[in-house]
Amino acid sequence: MNSPHNNDENVKSHRSGEEDNKDENDSNKEEEEQENKGCNWCSWIFRIAIILLLIGLAVWVIVDSSRLTGVFEDFIDWMEDNPILAPFVFIVVYILATIFFLPGLILTLGAGFAFNEAYGNVGLAILVGSIAVWCGAMLGSMLAMLIGRYLLRDWVGKKAKKNKYFGAIDTAIEKEGFKLTLLLRLSPAIPFNLFNYLMGITKVAFSKYTLGGLGMIPGTIVYVYFGTTISNISDAASGNFDGGILQLLLLIIGSILAIIAVFYVSWVARKEVRKVIKRQEEEKNKAKVSNGQIEMNSQDKKSNNSDDQEVNLDVEPVDNIPDEPVRAESMI
């Protein structure tokens, strides 16, 4: 048999082992927290660097547009001389232009002009140009959306949780992502490059956002057609064209669709706010009911205890009856 002294030593060693394990776990947690903090800082520095780069490129496009026009002019000239390779290179250039906030309208018009000059056929130029523009715009918008989601979605998600109205708008966009994206893609009045990044910071599903890109097809065909009507390369590179009544109708219809999309999202958001308020009220009522039941149960317990005490007080103690020997009597 083990002596009490050995048992005490075993208990002490077991406790010391547990304390050592706790200390190791605490130190490991502290190291993990420090590593996570370091990773978060590095991640945010990288994100801020990308944001500053995008802002710098956008400012450069606005301030030094003349140099950009010259670059576009050289590229359109190259497309005329390379009609077979041009559509594939054009898609890559359009992807980069979408990500870095370069004006896609000039490229779209340039596609119509360059392919018309290269093929000498308006119908073929519209077909090839529209496919190239749409593919480049789709791939570029998908990448821009993912970049926006990586950069700012976590921060926006935290804000949405704190503000029920902002959260309701975010939820509305998530539920009606396809309809909203489709309507706004149909509108040329919506800034294409900025819209891609803004949708990235919402909860919209990537699949719904991508399918909504089908709304770019009508506008793409129209503006490629406008490009085929341009007479010289400098107008194509600078975006100068005369769309006439067709352009005016496109802008009017696009503006109407944009207004419809905004009102639709606000309507869905109001419904979501009502749901949130109703849910909060139901939770409060449930909490009140549960608290009331707890109070009733405690009162019932108190009343039962008091009744038991009263019953104990009312019952008189029974005197002990002494045991006496039973006398047997004969029965005659």
TORDO-465868 format. One line per field, with one value per residue (C-alpha): x, y, z; residue in three letters; residue number from 1. Coordinates in steps of 0.25 Angstrom, whole numbers. Example, Ala and Ser with C-alpha at 12.3 -4.5 7.8 and 13.67 -1.06 7.14 Angstrom:
2
X	c(49	55)
Y	c(-18	-4)
Z	c(31	29)
rest	c(ALA	SER)
nr	c(1	2)
END
This chain:
332
X	c(0	4	8	1	14	15	1	4	16	8	-3	7	15	1	-2	11	10	-4	2	14	4	-4	8	12	-2	-2	11	7	-6	2	12	0	-6	7	8	-6	-4	8	1	-11	-1	6	-7	-13	0	-1	-15	-13	-1	-11	-21	-11	-6	-20	-23	-10	-13	-27	-21	-11	-22	-29	-17	-9	-20	-12	-1	-11	-18	-5	-3	-17	-14	-2	-9	-21	-11	-4	-18	-20	-7	-10	-24	-22	-14	-21	-34	-26	-16	-28	-35	-22	-21	-36	-34	-23	-30	-42	-34	-26	-37	-33	-45	-51	-60	-48	-44	-58	-59	-45	-48	-59	-50	-38	-46	-54	-41	-34	-45	-52	-66	-75	-82	-70	-64	-76	-76	-61	-60	-72	-67	-53	-59	-69	-59	-48	-59	-64	-51	-46	-59	-57	-43	-46	-58	-49	-38	-49	-54	-40	-36	-48	-59	-55	-55	-69	-74	-71	-78	-90	-91	-91	-101	-115	-118	-105	-106	-120	-114	-103	-113	-122	-110	-107	-121	-124	-109	-113	-124	-117	-104	-112	-120	-107	-99	-110	-108	-96	-98	-92	-76	-72	-58	-63	-75	-67	-59	-72	-79	-66	-68	-83	-88	-93	-89	-78	-87	-99	-89	-83	-97	-101	-90	-99	-105	-92	-95	-105	-97	-84	-90	-95	-82	-74	-83	-81	-66	-68	-74	-62	-54	-39	-31	-29	-44	-44	-33	-39	-53	-59	-71	-85	-95	-107	-121	-116	-106	-117	-127	-116	-113	-128	-131	-118	-122	-136	-130	-121	-132	-140	-128	-126	-141	-142	-130	-135	-149	-143	-134	-146	-152	-139	-139	-153	-149	-138	-146	-157	-146	-141	-155	-157	-144	-148	-162	-156	-146	-157	-165	-154	-150	-165	-165	-153	-159	-172	-164	-156	-169	-175	-163	-164	-179	-177	-166	-175	-187	-177	-173	-188	-191	-180	-184	-199	-195	-195	-184	-189	-185	-177	-186	-178	-178	-186	-187	-200	-207	-214	-228	-235	-248	-259)
Y	c(0	14	23	36	43	37	41	55	56	50	61	72	67	66	80	85	78	85	98	96	93	105	114	108	109	124	127	120	128	141	137	134	147	155	147	150	165	165	159	168	180	175	172	186	192	184	188	203	202	196	207	218	212	212	226	231	224	230	244	242	239	251	261	255	251	256	246	235	239	237	223	219	225	216	204	206	208	194	187	192	185	172	168	154	156	169	163	155	166	176	167	167	182	184	176	185	197	192	189	202	212	215	220	208	216	220	206	202	212	209	194	198	208	199	186	193	199	185	176	186	181	188	175	167	179	180	165	164	177	174	160	166	177	169	158	168	176	164	158	172	174	161	164	178	173	162	173	182	170	167	182	187	176	173	187	190	177	182	195	188	180	193	200	193	202	200	186	185	191	181	170	176	176	162	156	164	164	159	169	181	177	175	188	196	189	193	208	216	226	218	219	205	204	210	201	188	192	197	183	177	183	177	163	161	147	146	137	147	159	151	148	162	165	161	175	180	174	184	196	189	187	201	208	198	202	217	214	209	222	230	235	237	230	243	244	229	231	243	238	248	243	248	237	246	242	228	232	241	230	221	231	234	219	216	228	222	208	214	221	209	201	211	211	196	194	205	198	184	191	197	183	178	189	185	171	174	183	172	162	171	173	158	155	166	160	146	151	158	145	136	146	146	131	131	141	133	120	127	132	118	112	123	120	105	107	116	106	95	103	106	91	87	98	93	78	75	66	52	48	35	24	15	1	-8	-22	-28	-36	-48	-50	-63	-63	-71)
Z	c(0	-3	9	11	9	-5	-9	-5	-13	-25	-23	-22	-35	-42	-38	-42	-56	-58	-54	-64	-75	-72	-73	-86	-92	-87	-93	-106	-107	-104	-115	-125	-121	-124	-137	-141	-138	-146	-158	-157	-157	-170	-176	-174	-179	-191	-193	-191	-201	-211	-208	-210	-223	-228	-224	-230	-243	-243	-240	-251	-261	-258	-258	-269	-279	-291	-289	-287	-300	-307	-301	-306	-319	-321	-316	-326	-337	-333	-333	-347	-352	-344	-346	-342	-329	-325	-319	-309	-305	-304	-294	-285	-287	-283	-271	-266	-270	-261	-249	-250	-252	-267	-275	-282	-291	-299	-301	-305	-316	-320	-322	-331	-339	-340	-344	-354	-360	-359	-365	-374	-369	-359	-355	-353	-345	-336	-333	-330	-323	-314	-310	-307	-299	-291	-288	-283	-275	-269	-265	-260	-252	-245	-241	-237	-228	-221	-219	-213	-204	-199	-196	-189	-186	-172	-168	-175	-169	-155	-158	-163	-150	-142	-150	-153	-165	-172	-169	-175	-188	-188	-186	-197	-207	-203	-205	-218	-223	-237	-240	-234	-242	-255	-254	-251	-262	-272	-268	-275	-264	-253	-252	-257	-250	-237	-236	-237	-224	-217	-219	-214	-200	-199	-196	-210	-215	-225	-234	-234	-237	-248	-255	-253	-263	-274	-273	-280	-293	-299	-295	-300	-314	-315	-312	-321	-332	-328	-330	-344	-348	-343	-355	-349	-339	-331	-328	-324	-314	-308	-308	-317	-324	-328	-323	-327	-323	-320	-309	-303	-302	-296	-285	-282	-281	-273	-263	-261	-259	-249	-241	-241	-235	-224	-221	-221	-212	-202	-202	-199	-189	-182	-181	-175	-164	-161	-159	-150	-141	-141	-137	-126	-120	-121	-114	-103	-101	-100	-89	-82	-82	-77	-66	-62	-62	-53	-43	-43	-40	-29	-23	-24	-17	-6	-4	-4	7	15	14	19	31	34	33	42	52	52	54	69	74	78	92	92	97	107	103	113	113	108	118	112	118	116	109	115)
rest	c(MET	ASN	SER	PRO	HIS	ASN	ASN	ASP	GLU	ASN	VAL	LYS	SER	HIS	ARG	SER	GLY	GLU	GLU	ASP	ASN	LYS	ASP	GLU	ASN	ASP	SER	ASN	LYS	GLU	GLU	GLU	GLU	GLN	GLU	ASN	LYS	GLY	CYS	ASN	TRP	CYS	SER	TRP	ILE	PHE	ARG	ILE	ALA	ILE	ILE	LEU	LEU	LEU	ILE	GLY	LEU	ALA	VAL	TRP	VAL	ILE	VAL	ASP	SER	SER	ARG	LEU	THR	GLY	VAL	PHE	GLU	ASP	PHE	ILE	ASP	TRP	MET	GLU	ASP	ASN	PRO	ILE	LEU	ALA	PRO	PHE	VAL	PHE	ILE	VAL	VAL	TYR	ILE	LEU	ALA	THR	ILE	PHE	PHE	LEU	PRO	GLY	LEU	ILE	LEU	THR	LEU	GLY	ALA	GLY	PHE	ALA	PHE	ASN	GLU	ALA	TYR	GLY	ASN	VAL	GLY	LEU	ALA	ILE	LEU	VAL	GLY	SER	ILE	ALA	VAL	TRP	CYS	GLY	ALA	MET	LEU	GLY	SER	MET	LEU	ALA	MET	LEU	ILE	GLY	ARG	TYR	LEU	LEU	ARG	ASP	TRP	VAL	GLY	LYS	LYS	ALA	LYS	LYS	ASN	LYS	TYR	PHE	GLY	ALA	ILE	ASP	THR	ALA	ILE	GLU	LYS	GLU	GLY	PHE	LYS	LEU	THR	LEU	LEU	LEU	ARG	LEU	SER	PRO	ALA	ILE	PRO	PHE	ASN	LEU	PHE	ASN	TYR	LEU	MET	GLY	ILE	THR	LYS	VAL	ALA	PHE	SER	LYS	TYR	THR	LEU	GLY	GLY	LEU	GLY	MET	ILE	PRO	GLY	THR	ILE	VAL	TYR	VAL	TYR	PHE	GLY	THR	THR	ILE	SER	ASN	ILE	SER	ASP	ALA	ALA	SER	GLY	ASN	PHE	ASP	GLY	GLY	ILE	LEU	GLN	LEU	LEU	LEU	LEU	ILE	ILE	GLY	SER	ILE	LEU	ALA	ILE	ILE	ALA	VAL	PHE	TYR	VAL	SER	TRP	VAL	ALA	ARG	LYS	GLU	VAL	ARG	LYS	VAL	ILE	LYS	ARG	GLN	GLU	GLU	GLU	LYS	ASN	LYS	ALA	LYS	VAL	SER	ASN	GLY	GLN	ILE	GLU	MET	ASN	SER	GLN	ASP	LYS	LYS	SER	ASN	ASN	SER	ASP	ASP	GLN	GLU	VAL	ASN	LEU	ASP	VAL	GLU	PRO	VAL	ASP	ASN	ILE	PRO	ASP	GLU	PRO	VAL	ARG	ALA	GLU	SER	MET	ILE)
nr	c(1	2	3	4	5	6	7	8	9	10	11	12	13	14	15	16	17	18	19	20	21	22	23	24	25	26	27	28	29	30	31	32	33	34	35	36	37	38	39	40	41	42	43	44	45	46	47	48	49	50	51	52	53	54	55	56	57	58	59	60	61	62	63	64	65	66	67	68	69	70	71	72	73	74	75	76	77	78	79	80	81	82	83	84	85	86	87	88	89	90	91	92	93	94	95	96	97	98	99	100	101	102	103	104	105	106	107	108	109	110	111	112	113	114	115	116	117	118	119	120	121	122	123	124	125	126	127	128	129	130	131	132	133	134	135	136	137	138	139	140	141	142	143	144	145	146	147	148	149	150	151	152	153	154	155	156	157	158	159	160	161	162	163	164	165	166	167	168	169	170	171	172	173	174	175	176	177	178	179	180	181	182	183	184	185	186	187	188	189	190	191	192	193	194	195	196	197	198	199	200	201	202	203	204	205	206	207	208	209	210	211	212	213	214	215	216	217	218	219	220	221	222	223	224	225	226	227	228	229	230	231	232	233	234	235	236	237	238	239	240	241	242	243	244	245	246	247	248	249	250	251	252	253	254	255	256	257	258	259	260	261	262	263	264	265	266	267	268	269	270	271	272	273	274	275	276	277	278	279	280	281	282	283	284	285	286	287	288	289	290	291	292	293	294	295	296	297	298	299	300	301	302	303	304	305	306	307	308	309	310	311	312	313	314	315	316	317	318	319	320	321	322	323	324	325	326	327	328	329	330	331	332)
END
